[in-house]
Amino acid sequence: MRTYDFSPLWRSTIGFDRLFDLVETAQRAGEDNYPPYNIERVSDDRYQITLAIAGFSPDEISVTAEQNALTVEGHKADKAEREYLYRGISARPFKRQFNLADYVQVKSAAFENGLLKIELVREIPDAMKPRRIPINGASAGTVHQLESKAA
């Protein structure tokens, strides 16, 4: 795996700390693929994360949204010991984290047929949306042109 040295960028950029942290985290991330998941763009500002968590019930799963992170955790309740001849359905505890962009909010979570679906929406505040700025100044009729001297 390649490693990148971000120290030259740290010296010349301000306010990109989170971006560099995300890149470093992505580099260190292991290949833990449990539980499998999909990330889907539903529309320009709507997303859906679907996790396949067969064998878990809704009360064994927790979904936590913090400022720029979404954490999904699952812990299987200890029930009576069973003797499995073959165990192909994994029920191990898991913790899956997703980094969210600014202004992306978790709207809902639903559990159906072994799939956990989490709806996300990007809601940019009105103060952050582009707006047209009127230009104040003299009208064209009141502008005086300065005469230039001929050399």
Secondary structure by P-SEA (a helix, b strand, c coil): cccccaaaaaaccccaaaaaaaaaaaaacccccccccccccccccbbbbbbbccccccccbbbbbcccbbbbbbbccccccccccccccccccbbbbbbbccccccccccccccbbbbbbbbbbcccccbbbbbbbccccccbbbbbbbcc
